[in-house]
Amino acid sequence: MAKNSAQISCINKRHHYSPYETIVNVGGVHNGQRWKMSEKEAINLIENGEWSFYTSVNGKSVWVVVAVHNGHKYLKTEADGYEPNNLLALPECP
């Protein structure tokens, strides 16, 4: 189990208006402090068991997990029936 958890409430994508574009950064507010990190850093923190991340859409929270497609690791939420992926639906990080 991860030592810490934080809500991801915003993302940066290469092309923000594309619902299927790759995430570059994730961010949010934790203990009153705004944070933002690269997707690669978030993946490393999850895989090392240091952090877990979740997101909340329409009052429902779901865990963020690491997935692999064609050998490329990326972040996505656990399946919850919401399309597109909850992460991809988040607003742009400042």
All heavy atoms as an XYZ file, in Angstrom:
746
protein
N       0.833     -1.178      0.000
C       0.000      0.000      0.000
C       0.880      1.244      0.000
O       1.893      1.293      0.677
C      -0.899     -0.032      1.236
C      -1.915      1.064      1.271
S      -3.051      0.871     -0.113
C      -4.445      1.708      0.500
N       0.491      2.229     -0.776
C       1.263      3.466     -0.897
C       1.257      4.235      0.418
O       0.303      4.188      1.191
C       0.688      4.324     -2.004
N       2.348      4.939      0.650
C       2.489      5.742      1.865
C       1.580      6.959      1.840
O       1.096      7.402      2.869
C       3.939      6.189      2.025
C       4.911      5.048      2.194
C       6.327      5.573      2.246
C       7.303      4.408      2.294
N       8.683      4.844      2.280
N       1.374      7.553      0.666
C       0.603      8.786      0.518
C      -0.384      8.645     -0.631
O      -0.158      7.877     -1.553
C       1.547      9.949      0.199
C       2.596     10.152      1.265
O       2.296     10.548      2.361
N       3.845      9.851      0.929
N      -1.454      9.423     -0.582
C      -2.374      9.462     -1.714
C      -2.782     10.908     -1.970
O      -2.819     11.725     -1.042
C      -3.606      8.593     -1.485
O      -4.378      9.101     -0.433
N      -3.056     11.208     -3.235
C      -3.455     12.557     -3.622
C      -4.441     12.477     -4.774
O      -4.391     11.557     -5.594
C      -2.235     13.370     -4.046
N      -5.319     13.467     -4.827
C      -6.293     13.539     -5.903
C      -5.687     14.276     -7.091
O      -5.121     15.357     -6.938
C      -7.555     14.261     -5.456
C      -8.587     14.356     -6.562
C      -9.871     15.029     -6.119
O     -10.039     15.371     -4.959
N     -10.781     15.229     -7.052
N      -5.810     13.698     -8.263
C      -5.450     14.380     -9.492
C      -6.689     15.137     -9.949
O      -7.745     14.538    -10.168
C      -4.993     13.384    -10.583
C      -3.705     12.685    -10.142
C      -4.801     14.105    -11.917
C      -3.238     11.585    -11.091
N      -6.572     16.459    -10.056
C      -7.734     17.266    -10.433
C      -7.527     18.035    -11.734
O      -8.431     18.736    -12.185
C      -8.095     18.233     -9.306
O      -6.998     19.067     -8.997
N      -6.331     17.916    -12.328
C      -6.081     18.564    -13.613
C      -4.980     17.819    -14.349
O      -4.225     17.058    -13.734
C      -5.696     20.031    -13.429
S      -4.150     20.303    -12.533
N      -4.920     18.013    -15.660
C      -3.900     17.376    -16.497
C      -3.432     18.361    -17.557
O      -4.088     19.369    -17.813
C      -4.434     16.104    -17.198
C      -5.599     16.453    -18.120
C      -4.806     15.033    -16.198
C      -5.981     15.353    -19.080
N      -2.306     18.047    -18.171
C      -1.873     18.731    -19.386
C      -1.688     17.650    -20.444
O      -1.091     16.614    -20.168
C      -0.549     19.467    -19.201
C      -0.648     20.602    -18.207
O       0.022     20.593    -17.192
N      -1.492     21.574    -18.486
N      -2.250     17.887    -21.623
C      -2.086     16.976    -22.752
C      -1.385     17.729    -23.870
O      -1.378     18.957    -23.895
C      -3.447     16.496    -23.276
C      -4.236     15.681    -22.288
C      -5.444     15.028    -22.927
C      -6.519     16.017    -23.270
N      -7.754     15.386    -23.761
N      -0.808     16.989    -24.787
C      -0.170     17.632    -25.940
C      -1.192     18.448    -26.728
O      -0.911     19.545    -27.161
C       0.497     16.590    -26.830
C       1.771     16.066    -26.231
C       2.488     15.105    -27.176
N       3.740     14.657    -26.594
C       3.862     13.698    -25.698
N       2.786     13.085    -25.260
N       5.035     13.361    -25.236
N      -2.388     17.892    -26.934
C      -3.472     18.584    -27.638
C      -4.705     18.468    -26.746
O      -5.398     17.454    -26.791
C      -3.734     17.954    -29.001
C      -2.525     17.951    -29.880
N      -2.026     19.097    -30.449
C      -1.696     16.970    -30.264
C      -0.948     18.808    -31.155
N      -0.724     17.515    -31.056
N      -4.972     19.480    -25.928
C      -5.985     19.374    -24.884
C      -7.388     19.049    -25.402
O      -8.172     18.428    -24.713
C      -6.035     20.625    -24.019
C      -6.894     20.420    -22.804
N      -6.487     19.642    -21.736
C      -8.150     20.815    -22.511
C      -7.455     19.602    -20.828
N      -8.466     20.309    -21.279
N      -7.716     19.436    -26.610
C      -9.079     19.214    -27.078
C      -9.306     17.816    -27.639
O     -10.421     17.449    -27.950
C      -9.465     20.291    -28.090
C      -9.464     21.649    -27.434
C      -8.440     22.545    -27.653
C     -10.463     21.995    -26.530
C      -8.421     23.770    -27.016
C     -10.457     23.216    -25.882
C      -9.434     24.100    -26.139
O      -9.412     25.308    -25.497
N      -8.264     17.025    -27.732
C      -8.417     15.646    -28.186
C      -8.726     14.750    -26.994
O      -7.970     14.722    -26.030
C      -7.127     15.154    -28.857
O      -7.200     13.766    -29.079
N      -9.836     13.984    -27.024
C     -10.176     13.129    -25.885
C      -9.290     11.899    -25.754
O      -9.379     11.185    -24.777
C     -11.623     12.727    -26.168
C     -11.756     12.807    -27.641
C     -10.838     13.936    -28.073
N      -8.395     11.666    -26.730
C      -7.561     10.468    -26.691
C      -6.068     10.781    -26.688
O      -5.258      9.891    -26.859
C      -7.896      9.558    -27.878
C      -9.360      9.211    -27.890
C     -10.219      9.823    -28.783
C      -9.898      8.316    -26.963
C     -11.576      9.537    -28.774
C     -11.246      8.034    -26.949
C     -12.078      8.636    -27.850
O     -13.422      8.364    -27.830
N      -5.698     12.030    -26.489
C      -4.299     12.440    -26.564
C      -3.550     12.068    -25.295
O      -4.124     11.935    -24.229
C      -4.207     13.953    -26.803
C      -2.830     14.470    -27.071
C      -2.163     13.810    -28.267
O      -2.780     13.716    -29.322
O      -1.005     13.387    -28.113
N      -2.251     11.921    -25.427
C      -1.381     11.523    -24.332
C      -1.286     12.592    -23.247
O      -1.144     13.775    -23.543
C       0.033     11.238    -24.878
O      -0.065     10.254    -25.893
C       0.954     10.757    -23.784
N      -1.311     12.154    -21.990
C      -1.132     13.050    -20.845
C       0.350     13.343    -20.681
O       1.179     12.445    -20.737
C      -1.697     12.405    -19.567
C      -3.215     12.256    -19.686
C      -1.307     13.198    -18.326
C      -3.844     11.449    -18.571
N       0.678     14.608    -20.466
C       2.060     15.028    -20.251
C       2.307     15.244    -18.758
O       3.308     14.795    -18.213
C       2.375     16.318    -21.034
C       3.788     16.796    -20.764
C       2.143     16.111    -22.517
N       1.372     15.952    -18.088
C       1.479     16.266    -16.654
C       0.164     15.975    -15.959
O      -0.895     16.037    -16.577
C       1.800     17.746    -16.432
C       3.101     18.168    -17.029
O       4.131     17.568    -16.767
N       3.070     19.201    -17.849
N       0.252     15.693    -14.664
C      -0.927     15.597    -13.797
C      -0.705     16.544    -12.628
O       0.426     16.872    -12.292
C      -1.166     14.154    -13.289
C      -1.502     13.226    -14.444
C       0.029     13.623    -12.522
N      -1.794     16.978    -12.010
C      -1.635     17.899    -10.883
C      -2.879     17.956    -10.027
O      -3.890     17.309    -10.308
N      -2.785     18.759     -8.985
C      -3.895     18.935     -8.066
C      -3.470     19.782     -6.888
O      -2.494     20.537     -6.963
N      -4.203     19.643     -5.805
C      -3.893     20.340     -4.557
C      -3.830     19.282     -3.465
O      -4.736     18.460     -3.344
C      -4.958     21.407     -4.225
C      -4.675     22.057     -2.888
C      -5.048     22.450     -5.335
N      -2.750     19.289     -2.684
C      -2.576     18.326     -1.600
C      -2.120     19.093     -0.369
O      -1.134     19.823     -0.425
C      -1.548     17.263     -1.990
C      -1.355     16.200     -0.961
N      -2.334     15.270     -0.664
C      -0.324     15.931     -0.138
C      -1.892     14.468      0.271
N      -0.677     14.846      0.614
N      -2.861     18.936      0.735
C      -2.556     19.660      1.979
C      -2.422     21.162      1.744
O      -1.536     21.815      2.273
C      -1.284     19.116      2.638
C      -1.451     17.704      3.148
O      -2.562     17.269      3.476
N      -0.365     16.968      3.203
N      -3.303     21.686      0.892
C      -3.330     23.119      0.628
C      -2.272     23.619     -0.343
O      -2.211     24.812     -0.624
N      -1.456     22.731     -0.871
C      -0.386     23.129     -1.786
C      -0.674     22.602     -3.192
O      -0.952     21.418     -3.364
C       0.964     22.567     -1.321
C       1.412     23.053      0.036
C       1.770     24.529      0.011
O       2.392     25.025     -0.912
N       1.342     25.239      1.043
N      -0.589     23.501     -4.176
C      -0.754     23.088     -5.566
C       0.482     22.296     -5.990
O       1.591     22.650     -5.636
C      -0.929     24.307     -6.474
C      -1.098     23.927     -7.934
C      -1.616     25.067     -8.766
N      -2.978     25.434     -8.437
C      -4.071     24.752     -8.795
N      -3.949     23.629     -9.469
N      -5.261     25.158     -8.472
N       0.269     21.207     -6.727
C       1.374     20.388     -7.217
C       1.124     20.003     -8.671
O      -0.009     20.000     -9.142
C       1.558     19.130     -6.364
C       0.363     18.214     -6.374
C      -0.733     18.286     -5.558
C       0.126     17.130     -7.273
N      -1.630     17.292     -5.892
C      -1.120     16.576     -6.944
C       0.848     16.561     -8.315
C      -1.672     15.493     -7.616
C       0.306     15.482     -8.985
C      -0.943     14.954     -8.630
N       2.205     19.731     -9.372
C       2.137     19.265    -10.743
C       3.406     18.475    -11.024
O       4.486     18.859    -10.593
C       2.024     20.445    -11.709
C       1.853     20.045    -13.159
C       1.353     21.206    -14.005
C       2.451     21.851    -14.779
N       1.937     22.876    -15.730
N       3.264     17.337    -11.718
C       4.419     16.514    -12.050
C       4.189     15.852    -13.398
O       3.054     15.770    -13.876
C       4.681     15.460    -10.976
C       3.633     14.377    -10.886
S       3.935     13.132     -9.610
C       3.732     14.078     -8.123
N       5.260     15.359    -13.978
C       5.138     14.672    -15.264
C       4.431     13.331    -15.071
O       4.430     12.752    -13.982
C       6.519     14.446    -15.881
O       7.232     13.467    -15.138
N       3.849     12.837    -16.151
C       3.221     11.526    -16.097
C       4.261     10.473    -15.724
O       3.983      9.583    -14.923
C       2.589     11.187    -17.450
C       1.929      9.817    -17.443
C       1.385      9.411    -18.783
O       2.123      9.509    -19.793
O       0.232      8.971    -18.829
N       5.464     10.586    -16.275
C       6.525      9.620    -15.982
C       6.857      9.605    -14.491
O       7.023      8.536    -13.894
C       7.776      9.958    -16.790
C       8.887      8.958    -16.608
C      10.078      9.277    -17.499
C      11.156      8.231    -17.295
N      12.297      8.429    -18.182
N       6.926     10.777    -13.860
C       7.210     10.835    -12.427
C       6.077     10.191    -11.623
O       6.326      9.437    -10.678
C       7.410     12.280    -11.978
C       7.806     12.416    -10.526
C       8.052     13.850    -10.097
O       7.974     14.762    -10.929
O       8.319     14.045     -8.899
N       4.825     10.458    -12.002
C       3.690      9.856    -11.305
C       3.710      8.335    -11.450
O       3.454      7.611    -10.481
C       2.377     10.428    -11.840
N       4.047      7.842    -12.641
C       4.150      6.398    -12.857
C       5.211      5.801    -11.934
O       4.980      4.771    -11.291
C       4.450      6.088    -14.341
C       3.207      6.366    -15.186
C       4.927      4.641    -14.521
C       3.445      6.342    -16.685
N       6.367      6.442    -11.860
C       7.438      5.951    -10.982
C       7.002      5.918     -9.527
O       7.287      4.948     -8.805
C       8.699      6.800    -11.133
C       9.404      6.559    -12.448
O       9.264      5.524    -13.073
N      10.171      7.544    -12.884
N       6.299      6.952     -9.059
C       5.842      6.997     -7.666
C       4.829      5.892     -7.374
O       4.843      5.292     -6.296
C       5.246      8.371     -7.349
C       6.241      9.525     -7.299
C       5.513     10.858     -7.198
C       7.211      9.355     -6.136
N       3.947      5.608     -8.331
C       2.971      4.521     -8.157
C       3.684      3.180     -8.121
O       3.447      2.349     -7.241
C       1.910      4.551     -9.284
C       1.024      5.787     -9.141
C       1.070      3.269     -9.260
C       0.126      6.041    -10.354
N       4.572      2.953     -9.088
C       5.258      1.663     -9.172
C       6.183      1.417     -7.986
O       6.375      0.269     -7.583
C       6.041      1.573    -10.482
C       5.135      1.442    -11.681
C       5.864      1.283    -12.998
O       7.018      1.756    -13.123
O       5.276      0.685    -13.906
N       6.749      2.472     -7.417
C       7.619      2.333     -6.241
C       6.831      2.223     -4.940
O       7.421      2.054     -3.874
C       8.594      3.507     -6.152
C       9.616      3.490     -7.264
O       9.906      2.446     -7.829
N      10.153      4.652     -7.584
N       5.502      2.349     -5.011
C       4.662      2.246     -3.825
C       4.722      3.460     -2.914
O       4.263      3.409     -1.778
N       5.271      4.568     -3.413
C       5.383      5.773     -2.595
C       4.079      6.567     -2.559
O       3.750      7.167     -1.546
C       6.511      6.657     -3.122
C       7.885      6.003     -3.015
C       8.964      6.873     -3.621
O       9.025      8.058     -3.276
O       9.736      6.352     -4.442
N       3.367      6.603     -3.677
C       2.129      7.370     -3.779
C       1.069      6.558     -4.506
O       1.384      5.720     -5.346
C       2.352      8.666     -4.557
C       2.980      9.744     -3.741
C       4.320      9.923     -3.518
C       2.320     10.761     -3.014
N       4.514     10.998     -2.710
C       3.305     11.550     -2.382
C       0.978     11.103     -2.840
C       3.001     12.633     -1.591
C       0.677     12.201     -2.047
C       1.677     12.947     -1.434
N      -0.171      6.852     -4.191
C      -1.300      6.396     -4.993
C      -2.079      7.648     -5.361
O      -2.061      8.645     -4.628
C      -2.179      5.402     -4.223
O      -2.665      5.980     -3.038
N      -2.710      7.610     -6.496
C      -3.470      8.759     -6.976
C      -4.883      8.316     -7.312
O      -5.125      7.178     -7.668
C      -2.810      9.356     -8.231
C      -1.430      9.885     -7.976
C      -0.311      9.113     -8.248
C      -1.239     11.151     -7.454
C       0.966      9.590     -8.021
C       0.031     11.641     -7.208
C       1.140     10.862     -7.496
N      -5.820      9.248     -7.195
C      -7.204      8.990     -7.558
C      -7.752     10.251     -8.202
O      -7.141     11.328     -8.144
C      -8.039      8.588     -6.326
C      -8.172      9.689     -5.300
C      -9.287     10.533     -5.295
C      -7.196      9.893     -4.325
C      -9.406     11.552     -4.351
C      -7.318     10.896     -3.389
C      -8.423     11.723     -3.406
O      -8.544     12.731     -2.482
N      -8.886     10.109     -8.836
C      -9.586     11.262     -9.373
C     -11.058     11.102     -9.036
O     -11.516     10.016     -8.692
C      -9.355     11.412    -10.894
O      -9.870     12.676    -11.313
C      -9.973     10.293    -11.671
N     -11.774     12.184     -9.092
C     -13.192     12.170     -8.737
C     -13.977     12.889     -9.824
O     -13.656     14.030    -10.174
C     -13.399     12.851     -7.384
O     -14.744     12.788     -6.998
N     -14.965     12.205    -10.369
C     -15.834     12.782    -11.391
C     -17.269     12.510    -10.979
O     -17.614     11.387    -10.635
C     -15.549     12.179    -12.787
C     -16.540     12.692    -13.814
C     -14.128     12.493    -13.217
N     -18.079     13.552    -10.977
C     -19.493     13.443    -10.583
C     -19.658     12.784     -9.222
O     -20.532     11.947     -9.017
C     -20.284     12.670    -11.645
C     -20.301     13.402    -12.971
O     -20.318     14.631    -13.012
N     -20.282     12.651    -14.048
N     -18.758     13.111     -8.282
C     -18.850     12.603     -6.927
C     -18.348     11.190     -6.720
O     -18.438     10.654     -5.624
N     -17.835     10.559     -7.772
C     -17.339      9.192     -7.650
C     -15.824      9.181     -7.805
O     -15.284      9.667     -8.788
C     -17.963      8.296     -8.719
C     -17.530      6.858     -8.584
C     -18.193      5.967     -9.596
C     -17.688      4.551     -9.386
N     -18.076      3.667    -10.445
N     -15.132      8.619     -6.824
C     -13.672      8.544     -6.869
C     -13.230      7.197     -7.416
O     -13.828      6.168     -7.101
C     -13.089      8.731     -5.472
O     -13.354     10.031     -5.003
N     -12.198      7.221     -8.243
C     -11.608      5.997     -8.788
C     -10.090      6.113     -8.728
O      -9.524      7.199     -8.839
C     -12.065      5.711    -10.240
C     -13.517      5.324    -10.292
C     -11.791      6.877    -11.143
N      -9.427      4.984     -8.544
C      -7.971      4.951     -8.457
C      -7.335      5.101     -9.829
O      -7.874      4.624    -10.820
C      -7.496      3.656     -7.805
C      -7.831      3.593     -6.355
C      -8.768      2.784     -5.774
C      -7.259      4.376     -5.306
N      -8.806      3.029     -4.416
C      -7.890      3.998     -4.105
C      -6.286      5.369     -5.264
C      -7.574      4.571     -2.887
C      -5.959      5.945     -4.041
C      -6.606      5.545     -2.874
N      -6.195      5.739     -9.850
C      -5.387      5.862    -11.061
C      -4.371      4.721    -11.046
O      -3.744      4.453    -10.023
C      -4.672      7.230    -11.102
C      -3.697      7.309    -12.264
C      -5.703      8.355    -11.175
N      -4.236      4.044    -12.172
C      -3.344      2.896    -12.279
C      -2.404      3.085    -13.469
O      -2.640      3.917    -14.339
C      -4.139      1.579    -12.439
C      -4.977      1.292    -11.202
C      -5.005      1.606    -13.687
N      -1.352      2.289    -13.484
C      -0.411      2.290    -14.598
C      -0.822      1.185    -15.563
O      -1.054      0.053    -15.147
C       1.035      2.059    -14.104
C       2.004      1.989    -15.277
C       1.449      3.143    -13.108
N      -0.929      1.530    -16.832
C      -1.258      0.564    -17.880
C      -0.140      0.586    -18.919
O       0.675      1.509    -18.937
C      -2.596      0.918    -18.523
N      -0.112     -0.432    -19.760
C       0.899     -0.516    -20.813
C       0.200     -0.790    -22.139
O      -0.664     -1.669    -22.231
C       1.921     -1.639    -20.519
C       2.957     -1.720    -21.634
C       2.589     -1.431    -19.180
N       0.573     -0.021    -23.156
C       0.046     -0.225    -24.510
C       1.210     -0.131    -25.488
O       1.911      0.883    -25.513
C      -1.014      0.826    -24.846
C      -1.584      0.666    -26.218
N      -2.420     -0.375    -26.556
C      -1.422      1.401    -27.344
C      -2.756     -0.249    -27.823
N      -2.155      0.818    -28.332
N       1.424     -1.186    -26.250
C       2.547     -1.239    -27.202
C       3.881     -0.896    -26.526
O       4.709     -0.177    -27.086
C       2.307     -0.303    -28.385
C       1.194     -0.793    -29.285
O       0.899     -1.978    -29.333
N       0.573      0.123    -29.993
N       4.065     -1.380    -25.301
C       5.312     -1.165    -24.578
C       5.443      0.196    -23.924
O       6.452      0.488    -23.286
N       4.430      1.056    -24.051
C       4.460      2.402    -23.474
C       3.584      2.449    -22.223
O       2.400      2.128    -22.283
C       3.958      3.419    -24.503
C       3.805      4.797    -23.962
N       4.871      5.619    -23.686
C       2.705      5.488    -23.616
C       4.426      6.756    -23.203
N       3.106      6.702    -23.149
N       4.170      2.859    -21.093
C       3.409      2.999    -19.848
C       2.662      4.327    -19.854
O       3.180      5.341    -20.320
C       4.342      2.955    -18.642
C       4.978      1.609    -18.422
C       5.865      1.625    -17.201
C       6.555      0.284    -17.013
N       7.408      0.282    -15.822
N       1.451      4.285    -19.313
C       0.650      5.502    -19.203
C      -0.304      5.372    -18.025
O      -0.492      4.286    -17.470
C      -0.110      5.776    -20.503
C      -1.188      4.760    -20.819
C      -2.522      5.015    -20.520
C      -0.879      3.546    -21.422
C      -3.505      4.084    -20.802
C      -1.854      2.616    -21.711
C      -3.169      2.895    -21.408
O      -4.156      1.977    -21.689
N      -0.889      6.497    -17.625
C      -1.839      6.519    -16.514
C      -3.261      6.431    -17.042
O      -3.585      7.015    -18.072
C      -1.692      7.813    -15.705
C      -0.367      8.028    -15.006
C      -0.344      9.407    -14.352
C      -0.097      6.946    -13.978
N      -4.090      5.703    -16.310
C      -5.520      5.644    -16.598
C      -6.234      5.337    -15.294
O      -5.607      4.986    -14.297
C      -5.845      4.592    -17.651
C      -5.673      3.170    -17.167
C      -6.171      2.193    -18.214
C      -6.487      0.858    -17.580
N      -7.316      0.032    -18.424
N      -7.537      5.476    -15.298
C      -8.297      5.129    -14.099
C      -8.789      3.694    -14.220
O      -8.889      3.148    -15.322
C      -9.509      6.071    -13.907
O     -10.299      6.064    -15.083
C      -9.049      7.476    -13.587
N      -9.084      3.112    -13.072
C      -9.702      1.793    -13.081
C     -11.037      1.902    -13.813
O     -11.665      2.961    -13.818
C      -9.938      1.314    -11.644
C      -8.661      1.033    -10.894
C      -8.914      0.572     -9.468
O      -9.900      1.015     -8.857
O      -8.107     -0.210     -8.978
N     -11.468      0.835    -14.422
C     -12.725      0.843    -15.172
C     -13.895      1.207    -14.265
O     -14.042      0.658    -13.181
C     -12.962     -0.520    -15.802
N     -14.688      2.173    -14.718
C     -15.867      2.568    -13.942
C     -17.061      2.864    -14.835
O     -18.079      3.357    -14.390
C     -15.551      3.783    -13.069
C     -15.292      5.039    -13.875
O     -15.158      4.944    -15.113
O     -15.236      6.121    -13.278
N     -16.933      2.591    -16.135
C     -18.032      2.817    -17.059
C     -18.125      4.233    -17.576
O     -19.000      4.549    -18.368
N     -17.225      5.117    -17.146
C     -17.256      6.501    -17.591
C     -16.323      6.654    -18.785
O     -15.162      6.281    -18.717
C     -16.812      7.434    -16.453
C     -16.847      8.895    -16.812
C     -18.038      9.603    -16.777
C     -15.695      9.566    -17.186
C     -18.082     10.943    -17.107
C     -15.715     10.904    -17.524
C     -16.917     11.583    -17.479
O     -16.946     12.910    -17.809
N     -16.819      7.170    -19.893
C     -16.004      7.389    -21.088
C     -16.029      8.859    -21.444
O     -17.070      9.495    -21.350
C     -16.533      6.570    -22.263
C     -16.340      5.085    -22.099
C     -14.886      4.639    -22.173
O     -14.091      5.324    -22.835
O     -14.557      3.628    -21.556
N     -14.945      9.484    -21.915
C     -13.637      8.853    -21.993
C     -13.056      8.663    -20.602
O     -13.695      9.026    -19.610
C     -12.804      9.850    -22.807
C     -13.414     11.170    -22.507
C     -14.898     10.890    -22.307
N     -11.850      8.147    -20.531
C     -11.161      7.934    -19.266
C     -11.304      9.181    -18.396
O     -11.165     10.310    -18.874
C      -9.692      7.658    -19.585
C      -8.882      7.347    -18.346
O      -8.676      8.206    -17.520
N      -8.416      6.134    -18.255
N     -11.578      8.980    -17.100
C     -11.769     10.097    -16.174
C     -10.606     11.099    -16.219
O     -10.832     12.304    -16.121
C     -11.924      9.595    -14.737
C     -13.198      8.832    -14.545
O     -14.180      9.032    -15.249
N     -13.212      7.936    -13.585
N      -9.381     10.619    -16.319
C      -8.233     11.526    -16.367
C      -8.313     12.440    -17.581
O      -8.035     13.630    -17.488
C      -6.918     10.747    -16.409
C      -6.456     10.106    -15.104
C      -5.184      9.309    -15.356
C      -6.235     11.147    -14.033
N      -8.650     11.887    -18.727
C      -8.681     12.670    -19.951
C      -9.787     13.716    -19.952
O      -9.752     14.663    -20.724
C      -8.816     11.750    -21.161
C      -7.641     10.798    -21.375
C      -7.940      9.844    -22.507
C      -6.353     11.565    -21.625
N     -10.769     13.572    -19.084
C     -11.875     14.516    -18.996
C     -11.580     15.679    -18.047
O     -12.361     16.628    -17.966
C     -13.145     13.794    -18.551
N     -10.450     15.632    -17.327
C     -10.134     16.685    -16.365
C      -9.709     17.974    -17.061
O      -9.218     17.954    -18.189
C      -9.003     16.215    -15.427
C      -9.363     15.088    -14.476
C      -8.111     14.617    -13.719
C     -10.446     15.510    -13.498
N      -9.867     19.109    -16.362
C      -9.454     20.389    -16.954
C      -7.922     20.514    -17.037
O      -7.198     19.756    -16.407
C     -10.024     21.427    -15.988
C     -10.144     20.723    -14.691
C     -10.443     19.279    -15.033
N      -7.503     21.504    -17.800
C      -6.084     21.796    -17.991
C      -5.479     22.346    -16.704
O      -6.072     23.175    -16.020
C      -5.958     22.832    -19.108
C      -4.573     23.099    -19.580
C      -4.057     22.064    -20.555
O      -4.828     21.227    -21.039
O      -2.846     22.119    -20.828
N      -4.273     21.857    -16.351
C      -3.547     22.384    -15.205
C      -2.976     23.769    -15.551
O      -2.553     23.992    -16.684
C      -2.348     21.488    -14.823
S      -2.790     19.918    -14.091
N      -2.930     24.651    -14.550
C      -2.308     25.959    -14.791
C      -0.802     25.841    -14.956
O      -0.192     24.877    -14.558
C      -2.646     26.769    -13.558
C      -3.152     25.816    -12.542
C      -3.478     24.534    -13.240
